[in-house]
Amino acid sequence: MDGIIDGPDTIVQIRNAIVHSQEEKRKKITKMHYRAKYEALQLGIWYVELLVLYILDFKGIYFNRCSGAGWSGEGEEKVPWAKEHK
C-alpha cells in the first residue's frame, strides 16, 4: 500500500482495495506481508472497541490490544477521553 499516512488511512486503503476490487488493488493486498495485515486487523478491532466504549460513556480502565503486553495486568490503561489533563 503506497502513501499511507496513519492508522485510519491504512484501514481505509485496505477496505477500499477489498470493496473496490480491481486487479491492481488485489495484487497490492496479496503482496502485503502477513504481519502488516495482522497489525491492520488488530488496529481496526481496537478502533471498534474504543468506539463502543465511547458510545457507552465508559471512563474506566480497559485492555489496549495494541499495547504489545503479554501478561495479565499489563496493557491496561484509561480510555483516552478520560485521561487527566495536566
C-alpha positions as CSV (number, residue, x, y, z in Angstrom):
1,M,0.0,0.0,0.0
2,D,1.5,3.3,-1.1
3,G,1.3,6.7,0.6
4,I,-0.2,5.5,3.9
5,I,-0.4,8.4,6.3
6,D,-1.6,6.9,9.6
7,G,-3.7,4.2,11.1
8,P,-7.1,5.3,9.9
9,D,-5.7,5.8,6.4
10,T,-4.3,2.2,6.5
11,I,-7.8,0.9,7.3
12,V,-9.4,3.0,4.6
13,Q,-6.9,1.9,1.9
14,I,-7.2,-1.8,2.8
15,R,-11.0,-1.6,2.9
16,N,-11.1,0.2,-0.4
17,A,-8.8,-2.3,-2.0
18,I,-11.2,-5.1,-0.9
19,V,-14.5,-3.4,-1.7
20,H,-13.5,-1.8,-5.0
21,S,-11.6,-4.8,-6.0
22,Q,-9.6,-4.1,-9.1
23,E,-6.7,-6.4,-10.2
24,E,-4.0,-3.9,-9.2
25,K,-5.5,-3.4,-5.8
26,R,-5.8,-7.1,-5.2
27,K,-2.2,-7.5,-6.1
28,K,-1.2,-4.9,-3.5
29,I,-3.2,-6.7,-0.8
30,T,-1.7,-10.0,-1.8
31,K,1.9,-8.6,-1.6
32,M,1.3,-7.2,1.9
33,H,3.3,-9.0,4.5
34,Y,1.1,-11.2,6.7
35,R,2.3,-9.3,9.8
36,A,1.1,-6.0,8.3
37,K,-2.3,-7.5,7.6
38,Y,-2.5,-8.8,11.1
39,E,-1.5,-5.4,12.6
40,A,-4.1,-3.6,10.5
41,L,-6.7,-6.1,11.7
42,Q,-5.8,-5.5,15.3
43,L,-5.8,-1.8,14.8
44,G,-9.3,-1.9,13.2
45,I,-10.6,-4.0,16.1
46,W,-9.1,-1.7,18.6
47,Y,-10.8,1.3,17.0
48,V,-14.1,-0.5,17.1
49,E,-13.6,-1.4,20.8
50,L,-12.8,2.2,21.6
51,L,-15.8,3.4,19.7
52,V,-18.2,1.0,21.6
53,L,-16.6,2.1,24.9
54,Y,-17.1,5.8,24.0
55,I,-20.7,5.3,22.9
56,L,-21.3,3.6,26.3
57,D,-19.7,6.6,28.0
58,F,-17.2,4.3,29.7
59,K,-14.5,6.2,31.5
60,G,-12.6,3.4,33.3
61,I,-9.7,1.1,32.5
62,Y,-9.6,-1.2,29.5
63,F,-7.0,-3.5,28.0
64,N,-5.3,-2.0,25.0
65,R,-4.9,-4.8,22.5
66,C,-2.3,-2.7,20.6
67,S,0.0,-2.2,23.6
68,G,2.0,-5.4,22.9
69,A,1.5,-6.5,26.5
70,G,1.7,-10.2,27.0
71,W,0.9,-10.6,30.7
72,S,-2.2,-10.1,32.8
73,G,-2.3,-6.6,34.2
74,E,0.0,-5.2,31.5
75,G,-1.5,-3.1,28.7
76,E,-4.3,-1.8,30.9
77,E,-4.9,1.9,30.6
78,K,-7.6,4.6,30.9
79,V,-9.6,5.3,27.9
80,P,-8.1,8.3,26.0
81,W,-11.1,10.6,26.6
82,A,-10.9,10.1,30.4
83,K,-7.3,10.9,30.8
84,E,-6.4,13.6,33.4
85,H,-5.2,16.8,31.8
86,K,-2.0,18.2,33.3
